[in-house]
Amino acid sequence: MAKVDDQWWAAIIHQFKTHVREEASFLEAYEQLVHEANEPSVRFLIGAVLDDERRHHALFEAMADAALGAGDPDVVPAAPQLSVETANRLLDPTEHFLAAEIEDRERLGQLRRQLKPVRDDTLWPLLVELMEIDTGKHIRILEYLRDRLRDAAR
């Protein structure tokens, strides 16, 4: 674990717990909006936000627990500590997935642009754009992993 002082830990734990506490009211409000919405597309879209917010809420709770030295270490594990053998075994597939995600992001961008004529009649352009955003997240995760695998393989 990085060398930081007790004051830093206290501030980070406070930030995590504050986020959890404040987000709880947003979760309730989103749930209420989903239940009140009569329009299926509104329920669908707010439901998608609610799913992400629930996941974020659970992650912040788990990070707060981890910062306190409690909770399940499998929920939010420490950074990878890899053997040379493991790193070498995982590096090629990780780079393959990364290349595929980068290619997918470009295809999704092209598809989103092709869908412009129906942007007022369907959710398709928005959904493809959201997939592009998710793909960007996948790329960032795989880049992080690739960098750690490369370091461990040396």
Secondary structure as UniProt FT lines:
FT   HELIX           6..36
FT   HELIX           40..67
FT   TURN            68..69
FT   TURN            73..75
FT   HELIX           84..114
FT   HELIX           116..118
FT   TURN            119..121
FT   HELIX           124..153
//
